[in-house]
Amino acid sequence: MAKYSKKAGEKVGEAIHEMKAGKLKTGTGKKVTSKKQAIAIGLSEAKEEGAKVPEKKS
């Protein structure tokens, strides 16, 4: 299992909280309804801030 930094975990938690409140939006402005999408947005934001986030497996 991948290891994430504490900051990355906090960002993901914030994103999920915003999604449940209906305030999380995608880049195009649409409302996020998927938990997976909220996690991806949280990890992306954490990576932008320099948190330890593993590379995407494709």
N, C-alpha and C positions, 0 to 999 in steps of 0.2 A: 504494500500500500504506500502511496506517495505521502511524503511528509510536507506539511505546510507550516509556514511560520505563524506565530500567534497573531500578527497583524493581518495576515491573509484570512485567518479564521474569523477575526472580528469584522473584516470587510464583507465576507460572505454572510455573516449573521445580520449585518445591517441591511444588506441587499434583500435577504429573505423577509426581514421585518417590513421593509418598504413595500415589497411585493404583496404581503398579506394585508397591508393598509391600503393598497391600491395606488401607491404613489410612485412605484418604480416604472420607468419608461425605457423603451429600446432607443437605439440611436435615431430611429426615424420618428419617434414620438408616440409609438403605439404602447398600450399598457401591457406589461409582462404578466402572463398568467401561469407560466410553467415554472416549477421549482428548479428544474435543470437550468433553465435560462437565467434565473436569478443567481444561481451559483456561478455560472459562467461570467455574468456581469461583475459579481463580487470579486472573483479571481482576477479578472481583467483590470479592475480598478486598483487592486492590491499590487499587481505587477507594474502598473504605471507609477505607483508610489515607491517602487523599489523593494517590495517585500519578496521573500523567498517563495517562488511559485514554480513547480516543475514544468518542463516543456510539455506542450500538448502532444498526446499520442494519437497518431492518425492511421 
